[in-house]
């Protein structure tokens, strides 16, 4: 490989780096570059980029999902087998990154993985997860239509509340996920998630029932499904919160019984 890149390759490389930054990926790792990789970088545009309408239609339909999926994989690779905070040596089994549709209009964010999530590597798969699935289904959509994540990606010992320092270390990766997905609405599940994202110290009563601006994304606050399992009386209030989200996104509202 030449010691210096030619101007055309330098421009192509700069464009590629800018593309990944727009996708929320900022950290890069050095590896050996081959001539084949350089040829891919400077390859001629495909037919869809040179005026073939049919090919352009296919690329327009598929590119966003593919790009976002790739960007999310890059964030997961950046996290690695994280040792950035003490949780990695306090019993966690694996990173619980996030799951769902990379083109989701709604993103649900909880506080931290529990035992079931730590075991399976996926957020909200235990009893609270089943209730969340039912909440999503009541909105007329499915779990596969949304994206689900947590403020932190490792289970705290004994399912304790995440500490501020742990949230501070892990939150940047969540922010990158949000910026890749670009949801039309974020739903913070529980006080910990809401306070961490909004940077406030308010009660649920003060945060619920209104829209918050989170870095340009509209954010609603509702109860965590685990709390609803302990206090089912709050389910009616949670349903009101979800209806607020549905109304903002123009989703069909369920008909009352008998209508």
TORSEKE-681846 format. One record per residue (C-alpha): residue number from 0; residue in three letters; x, z, y negated. Coordinates in Angstrom, 3 decimals. Layout:
BEGIN
<r NUM 'ALA' <X Z Y>> ...
END
This chain:
BEGIN
<r 0 'UNK' <0.000 0.000 0.000>> <r 1 'UNK' <1.360 -0.800 -3.502>> <r 2 'UNK' <2.500 2.157 -5.615>> <r 3 'UNK' <0.260 1.001 -8.483>> <r 4 'UNK' <-3.257 -0.366 -8.299>> <r 5 'UNK' <-4.058 -3.675 -9.920>> <r 6 'UNK' <-6.507 -3.598 -12.878>> <r 7 'UNK' <-9.439 -4.894 -10.816>> <r 8 'UNK' <-9.023 -2.196 -8.165>> <r 9 'UNK' <-8.591 0.505 -10.820>> <r 10 'UNK' <-11.865 -0.541 -12.451>> <r 11 'UNK' <-13.655 -0.581 -9.088>> <r 12 'UNK' <-12.298 2.873 -8.257>> <r 13 'UNK' <-13.390 4.253 -11.635>> <r 14 'UNK' <-16.883 2.842 -11.108>> <r 15 'UNK' <-17.062 4.427 -7.665>> <r 16 'UNK' <-15.990 7.849 -8.996>> <r 17 'UNK' <-18.570 7.623 -11.784>> <r 18 'UNK' <-21.253 6.773 -9.225>> <r 19 'UNK' <-20.499 9.894 -7.191>> <r 20 'UNK' <-20.472 12.069 -10.325>> <r 21 'UNK' <-23.932 10.798 -11.197>> <r 22 'UNK' <-24.987 11.804 -7.676>> <r 23 'UNK' <-23.731 15.347 -8.339>> <r 24 'UNK' <-20.455 15.074 -6.401>> <r 25 'UNK' <-17.445 16.209 -8.427>> <r 26 'UNK' <-14.778 17.283 -5.945>> <r 27 'UNK' <-12.724 14.693 -4.060>> <r 28 'UNK' <-10.084 14.985 -1.376>> <r 29 'UNK' <-6.985 12.840 -1.023>> <r 30 'UNK' <-6.409 10.837 2.143>> <r 31 'UNK' <-4.321 7.835 3.127>> <r 32 'UNK' <-5.681 4.580 1.713>> <r 33 'UNK' <-5.482 1.392 3.749>> <r 34 'UNK' <-5.666 -2.219 2.670>> <r 35 'UNK' <-9.009 -2.467 4.488>> <r 36 'UNK' <-10.452 0.329 2.338>> <r 37 'UNK' <-9.255 -1.406 -0.819>> <r 38 'UNK' <-10.870 -4.663 0.252>> <r 39 'UNK' <-14.176 -2.851 0.807>> <r 40 'UNK' <-13.920 -1.308 -2.632>> <r 41 'UNK' <-13.485 -4.646 -4.379>> <r 42 'UNK' <-15.734 -6.695 -2.099>> <r 43 'UNK' <-17.999 -9.320 -3.607>> <r 44 'UNK' <-21.583 -8.193 -4.395>> <r 45 'UNK' <-24.189 -8.756 -1.712>> <r 46 'UNK' <-26.950 -11.346 -1.987>> <r 47 'UNK' <-29.322 -8.736 -3.412>> <r 48 'UNK' <-26.979 -8.286 -6.380>> <r 49 'UNK' <-26.562 -11.998 -7.014>> <r 50 'UNK' <-30.141 -13.060 -7.408>> <r 51 'UNK' <-31.716 -13.252 -3.931>> <r 52 'UNK' <-35.193 -11.783 -4.681>> <r 53 'UNK' <-35.994 -10.881 -1.066>> <r 54 'UNK' <-32.710 -9.045 -0.566>> <r 55 'UNK' <-33.105 -7.356 -3.939>> <r 56 'UNK' <-36.528 -6.032 -2.941>> <r 57 'UNK' <-35.110 -4.485 0.225>> <r 58 'UNK' <-32.262 -2.844 -1.643>> <r 59 'UNK' <-34.601 -1.495 -4.318>> <r 60 'UNK' <-36.816 0.084 -1.674>> <r 61 'UNK' <-34.036 1.593 0.460>> <r 62 'UNK' <-31.155 2.401 -1.869>> <r 63 'UNK' <-32.467 5.631 -3.499>> <r 64 'UNK' <-33.033 7.394 -0.169>> <r 65 'UNK' <-29.742 6.172 1.280>> <r 66 'UNK' <-27.787 7.117 -1.834>> <r 67 'UNK' <-29.322 10.578 -1.999>> <r 68 'UNK' <-28.794 11.212 1.694>> <r 69 'UNK' <-25.134 10.257 1.334>> <r 70 'UNK' <-24.742 12.447 -1.732>> <r 71 'UNK' <-26.302 15.417 0.078>> <r 72 'UNK' <-23.951 14.890 3.018>> <r 73 'UNK' <-21.031 14.878 0.580>> <r 74 'UNK' <-22.147 18.214 -0.863>> <r 75 'UNK' <-22.427 19.669 2.640>> <r 76 'UNK' <-18.923 18.436 3.427>> <r 77 'UNK' <-17.677 19.988 0.213>> <r 78 'UNK' <-19.076 23.378 1.252>> <r 79 'UNK' <-17.316 23.136 4.618>> <r 80 'UNK' <-17.195 26.346 6.660>> <r 81 'UNK' <-17.346 28.294 3.421>> <r 82 'UNK' <-15.160 31.366 2.864>> <r 83 'UNK' <-15.771 31.601 -0.888>> <r 84 'UNK' <-17.582 34.977 -0.720>> <r 85 'UNK' <-17.458 37.926 1.732>> <r 86 'UNK' <-20.603 36.823 3.598>> <r 87 'UNK' <-18.542 34.577 5.860>> <r 88 'UNK' <-17.043 37.658 7.528>> <r 89 'UNK' <-20.185 39.810 7.494>> <r 90 'UNK' <-21.909 38.343 10.517>> <r 91 'UNK' <-23.232 34.991 9.392>> <r 92 'UNK' <-23.262 32.414 12.183>> <r 93 'UNK' <-23.481 29.203 10.180>> <r 94 'UNK' <-24.198 27.584 6.837>> <r 95 'UNK' <-27.896 26.923 6.197>> <r 96 'UNK' <-27.694 23.972 3.839>> <r 97 'UNK' <-31.208 22.656 3.280>> <r 98 'UNK' <-33.634 20.280 4.915>> <r 99 'UNK' <-36.250 17.717 4.025>> <r 100 'UNK' <-36.907 14.470 2.236>> <r 101 'UNK' <-34.061 13.494 -0.130>> <r 102 'UNK' <-36.689 11.669 -2.249>> <r 103 'UNK' <-39.026 14.674 -2.336>> <r 104 'UNK' <-41.190 15.239 -5.389>> <r 105 'UNK' <-41.396 18.973 -4.635>> <r 106 'UNK' <-38.481 21.273 -3.833>> <r 107 'UNK' <-39.087 24.794 -2.498>> <r 108 'UNK' <-36.282 27.302 -3.041>> <r 109 'UNK' <-36.117 30.711 -1.395>> <r 110 'UNK' <-33.494 33.431 -1.652>> <r 111 'UNK' <-31.441 33.450 1.579>> <r 112 'UNK' <-31.530 32.614 5.293>> <r 113 'UNK' <-32.855 35.188 7.756>> <r 114 'UNK' <-31.966 35.751 11.386>> <r 115 'UNK' <-33.921 32.753 12.715>> <r 116 'UNK' <-32.493 30.492 10.033>> <r 117 'UNK' <-28.968 31.684 10.714>> <r 118 'UNK' <-29.494 30.963 14.396>> <r 119 'UNK' <-30.952 27.467 13.943>> <r 120 'UNK' <-29.133 26.365 10.793>> <r 121 'UNK' <-32.350 25.383 8.984>> <r 122 'UNK' <-34.209 27.228 6.205>> <r 123 'UNK' <-37.644 28.737 6.761>> <r 124 'UNK' <-38.039 28.379 10.526>> <r 125 'UNK' <-39.201 31.903 11.396>> <r 126 'UNK' <-42.589 33.521 10.760>> <r 127 'UNK' <-42.185 33.070 7.019>> <r 128 'UNK' <-41.309 29.446 7.640>> <r 129 'UNK' <-44.480 28.898 9.641>> <r 130 'UNK' <-46.506 30.318 6.770>> <r 131 'UNK' <-44.647 28.064 4.319>> <r 132 'UNK' <-45.500 25.095 6.538>> <r 133 'UNK' <-49.172 26.085 6.329>> <r 134 'UNK' <-48.930 26.415 2.544>> <r 135 'UNK' <-47.458 22.924 2.310>> <r 136 'UNK' <-50.100 21.545 4.674>> <r 137 'UNK' <-52.839 23.070 2.507>> <r 138 'UNK' <-51.484 20.961 -0.353>> <r 139 'UNK' <-52.251 17.845 1.683>> <r 140 'UNK' <-48.639 17.041 2.564>> <r 141 'UNK' <-46.191 18.009 5.314>> <r 142 'UNK' <-42.858 19.781 5.581>> <r 143 'UNK' <-41.201 16.381 5.988>> <r 144 'UNK' <-42.446 15.364 2.531>> <r 145 'UNK' <-40.663 18.153 0.631>> <r 146 'UNK' <-37.133 19.546 0.404>> <r 147 'UNK' <-36.453 23.186 1.262>> <r 148 'UNK' <-33.358 25.224 0.409>> <r 149 'UNK' <-32.214 28.717 -0.571>> <r 150 'UNK' <-30.240 30.152 -3.462>> <r 151 'UNK' <-27.503 31.184 -1.035>> <r 152 'UNK' <-26.646 29.466 2.221>> <r 153 'UNK' <-25.460 32.376 4.388>> <r 154 'UNK' <-27.501 35.215 5.841>> <r 155 'UNK' <-26.737 38.580 4.177>> <r 156 'UNK' <-26.225 41.362 6.732>> <r 157 'UNK' <-29.500 43.019 7.681>> <r 158 'UNK' <-31.370 40.474 5.535>> <r 159 'UNK' <-30.528 42.499 2.444>> <r 160 'UNK' <-31.112 41.057 -1.018>> <r 161 'UNK' <-28.316 38.679 -2.077>> <r 162 'UNK' <-25.907 40.194 -4.569>> <r 163 'UNK' <-25.406 38.553 -7.985>> <r 164 'UNK' <-21.807 37.648 -7.144>> <r 165 'UNK' <-22.927 35.879 -3.960>> <r 166 'UNK' <-25.561 33.931 -5.874>> <r 167 'UNK' <-23.017 32.982 -8.522>> <r 168 'UNK' <-20.648 31.557 -5.897>> <r 169 'UNK' <-23.328 29.611 -4.019>> <r 170 'UNK' <-25.635 28.457 -6.826>> <r 171 'UNK' <-23.443 25.524 -7.967>> <r 172 'UNK' <-24.041 23.797 -4.627>> <r 173 'UNK' <-27.793 24.311 -4.964>> <r 174 'UNK' <-27.658 22.832 -8.468>> <r 175 'UNK' <-25.928 19.763 -7.062>> <r 176 'UNK' <-28.648 19.430 -4.422>> <r 177 'UNK' <-31.326 19.626 -7.108>> <r 178 'UNK' <-29.601 17.012 -9.264>> <r 179 'UNK' <-29.355 14.638 -6.305>> <r 180 'UNK' <-32.987 15.041 -5.229>> <r 181 'UNK' <-34.352 15.113 -8.791>> <r 182 'UNK' <-37.681 16.701 -7.828>> <r 183 'UNK' <-40.698 16.383 -10.082>> <r 184 'UNK' <-41.397 20.079 -9.527>> <r 185 'UNK' <-39.456 23.063 -8.203>> <r 186 'UNK' <-41.247 26.022 -6.614>> <r 187 'UNK' <-39.236 29.250 -6.628>> <r 188 'UNK' <-40.325 31.419 -3.708>> <r 189 'UNK' <-40.054 35.090 -4.612>> <r 190 'UNK' <-38.561 37.176 -7.372>> <r 191 'UNK' <-34.922 36.827 -6.292>> <r 192 'UNK' <-35.005 33.034 -6.328>> <r 193 'UNK' <-36.943 32.929 -9.603>> <r 194 'UNK' <-34.712 35.441 -11.415>> <r 195 'UNK' <-31.541 33.757 -10.172>> <r 196 'UNK' <-32.614 30.266 -11.181>> <r 197 'UNK' <-34.121 31.244 -14.537>> <r 198 'UNK' <-31.545 33.877 -15.438>> <r 199 'UNK' <-34.214 36.420 -16.387>> <r 200 'UNK' <-35.175 39.928 -15.331>> <r 201 'UNK' <-38.954 39.707 -15.345>> <r 202 'UNK' <-41.680 40.729 -12.957>> <r 203 'UNK' <-43.552 38.255 -10.783>> <r 204 'UNK' <-46.625 38.797 -12.948>> <r 205 'UNK' <-44.637 37.720 -15.998>> <r 206 'UNK' <-43.144 34.647 -14.303>> <r 207 'UNK' <-46.142 33.345 -12.361>> <r 208 'UNK' <-48.941 31.174 -13.707>> <r 209 'UNK' <-46.829 29.120 -16.110>> <r 210 'UNK' <-44.273 26.349 -16.099>> <r 211 'UNK' <-40.627 27.107 -16.780>> <r 212 'UNK' <-37.984 24.631 -17.878>> <r 213 'UNK' <-35.058 24.747 -15.471>> <r 214 'UNK' <-32.328 22.404 -16.690>> <r 215 'UNK' <-34.955 19.771 -17.444>> <r 216 'UNK' <-36.921 20.293 -14.216>> <r 217 'UNK' <-40.376 21.938 -14.301>> <r 218 'UNK' <-40.294 25.121 -12.230>> <r 219 'UNK' <-43.183 27.229 -10.949>> <r 220 'UNK' <-42.876 30.713 -9.468>> <r 221 'UNK' <-44.885 32.072 -6.561>> <r 222 'UNK' <-44.622 34.724 -3.860>> <r 223 'UNK' <-42.177 34.422 -0.989>> <r 224 'UNK' <-43.911 33.762 2.352>> <r 225 'UNK' <-42.242 36.849 3.847>> <r 226 'UNK' <-43.908 38.958 1.152>> <r 227 'UNK' <-47.255 37.337 1.930>> <r 228 'UNK' <-46.868 38.408 5.560>> <r 229 'UNK' <-46.560 41.997 4.339>> <r 230 'UNK' <-49.327 41.709 1.747>> <r 231 'UNK' <-51.821 38.951 2.683>> <r 232 'UNK' <-53.977 39.860 -0.351>> <r 233 'UNK' <-51.548 37.861 -2.515>> <r 234 'UNK' <-52.253 34.613 -0.655>> <r 235 'UNK' <-55.091 33.756 -3.017>> <r 236 'UNK' <-52.742 34.053 -5.997>> <r 237 'UNK' <-50.155 31.918 -4.227>> <r 238 'UNK' <-52.786 29.240 -3.645>> <r 239 'UNK' <-53.528 29.225 -7.376>> <r 240 'UNK' <-49.809 28.670 -8.032>> <r 241 'UNK' <-49.681 25.766 -5.592>> <r 242 'UNK' <-52.782 24.228 -7.143>> <r 243 'UNK' <-51.008 24.356 -10.500>> <r 244 'UNK' <-48.191 22.317 -8.939>> <r 245 'UNK' <-50.609 19.852 -7.388>> <r 246 'UNK' <-52.415 19.344 -10.688>> <r 247 'UNK' <-49.180 18.611 -12.529>> <r 248 'UNK' <-48.145 16.014 -9.936>> <r 249 'UNK' <-51.579 14.390 -9.830>> <r 250 'UNK' <-52.141 15.299 -6.196>> <r 251 'UNK' <-55.650 15.235 -4.732>> <r 252 'UNK' <-57.243 18.656 -4.889>> <r 253 'UNK' <-58.981 19.865 -1.700>> <r 254 'UNK' <-62.761 19.869 -1.767>> <r 255 'UNK' <-64.593 23.152 -1.548>> <r 256 'UNK' <-66.485 23.879 1.638>> <r 257 'UNK' <-69.856 22.123 1.673>> <r 258 'UNK' <-68.941 19.444 -0.862>> 
END
